[in-house]
Amino acid sequence: MENFDGPADPRPPLLVVDGANVVGSVPDGWWRDRRGAAERLRDSLAAVARDGLPELPGPLTVVLVVEGAARGVESAPGVRVESAPGSGDDRIVELVAGEPSRRCLVVTADRGLRERVTALGATPLGPRTVRRPGG
């Protein structure tokens, strides 16, 4: 399902990543250093922004949404980091809702969030799309 009517938006697709959900998808000790885990995810997303995904060539606009102990992680080249003032899920929905004519994809395994962004026309993707165990 595309989230636009009329001519395609000329900007690259927007890939919004649910940081807490993606970091939590691999039991690699992330809970000992939530901020560090979010920074490692941010750094790995630079290649996704540049190269795209298997079914979606780059470049992509990548936004990593962080919350809780990961708030304050800085943006890096190719990856904008948004520190959610409250719920990360709510911030993700706001980002998608703010881009009604743009192709949006949301990386999360959270069923409720997937339903919310799908209702706005975004395409949900699982955490493995951007993260592999050990990576």
C-alpha positions in Angstrom: 0.0 0.0 0.0 1.5 3.4 -1.0 0.8 6.4 1.1 0.3 9.0 -1.6 -2.3 10.2 -4.0 -1.3 11.8 -7.3 2.2 12.2 -8.6 5.0 10.4 -6.8 7.0 12.4 -4.3 10.4 13.1 -5.8 12.2 12.7 -2.5 13.8 9.4 -1.5 11.6 7.1 0.5 11.5 7.7 4.3 12.6 4.8 6.4 11.7 5.3 10.1 13.4 2.9 12.5 11.9 2.0 15.9 15.2 2.1 17.8 14.1 0.4 21.0 12.3 -2.4 19.2 15.1 -3.1 16.7 17.8 -3.0 19.4 15.7 -5.3 21.6 15.3 -7.8 18.7 18.7 -9.3 19.3 19.7 -10.5 22.8 23.3 -9.2 22.6 23.5 -7.5 26.0 22.0 -4.2 24.8 20.2 -3.7 28.1 23.6 -3.1 29.8 24.2 0.0 27.6 21.0 1.2 25.9 22.6 4.4 24.6 25.6 2.5 23.2 23.3 0.0 21.5 21.3 2.8 19.9 24.6 4.4 18.7 25.7 1.1 17.1 22.4 0.8 15.4 22.6 4.4 14.2 26.1 3.7 12.8 24.9 0.5 11.0 22.0 2.4 9.4 24.3 4.7 7.4 24.9 1.9 4.9 21.1 1.4 4.6 20.6 5.1 3.9 23.3 5.0 1.2 22.6 1.6 -0.4 19.0 1.0 0.4 17.4 -2.4 1.1 17.2 -5.5 -1.0 13.8 -4.6 -2.4 14.3 -0.8 -2.3 17.5 0.8 -3.7 19.1 3.8 -2.0 19.4 6.4 -1.2 16.8 6.5 1.6 16.1 9.1 4.1 16.6 7.3 7.4 15.3 8.5 10.8 16.1 6.5 13.9 13.6 7.2 16.8 15.0 6.7 20.3 13.4 6.9 23.7 14.2 6.4 27.3 17.9 5.9 28.2 18.8 6.3 24.5 17.5 9.9 24.3 20.2 12.3 23.3 21.9 10.0 20.8 23.3 12.4 18.2 22.5 12.2 14.5 25.2 11.0 12.2 25.9 11.4 8.4 23.0 9.7 6.6 20.9 9.0 9.8 18.8 11.6 11.6 18.1 10.7 15.2 14.9 11.8 16.8 14.7 11.6 20.6 11.1 11.0 21.5 10.0 13.3 24.4 7.5 10.6 25.4 6.5 7.5 23.5 8.7 6.5 20.7 5.7 4.9 19.0 3.8 8.2 19.1 6.8 10.0 17.6 7.0 7.5 14.8 3.3 7.9 14.0 3.8 11.7 14.0 6.7 11.4 11.5 4.7 9.2 9.1 1.6 11.4 9.4 3.7 14.4 8.6 4.7 12.9 5.2 1.3 12.1 3.5 2.7 12.2 0.0 6.0 10.4 0.6 6.6 6.7 0.5 7.2 5.7 4.1 8.5 2.5 5.6 8.6 1.7 9.3 11.0 -0.9 10.8 9.4 -2.4 13.9 8.0 -5.7 15.2 5.5 -3.9 17.5 2.1 -5.1 16.3 0.2 -2.1 17.6 2.7 0.4 15.9 2.5 -1.6 12.7 -1.2 -1.3 12.6 -1.1 2.5 13.4 1.4 3.3 10.6 -0.3 1.0 8.1 -3.5 2.9 8.6 -1.5 6.0 7.5 -0.3 4.2 4.4 3.2 3.3 5.5 4.7 -0.1 4.9 5.9 -2.0 8.0 9.1 -4.0 7.9 10.5 -6.3 10.5 13.8 -5.6 12.5 15.7 -8.2 10.4 15.3 -5.8 7.5 18.1 -3.6 9.0 19.6 -5.8 11.6 21.1 -9.3 11.7 22.1 -11.1 14.9 25.6 -10.1 15.8 25.3 -7.1 13.5 
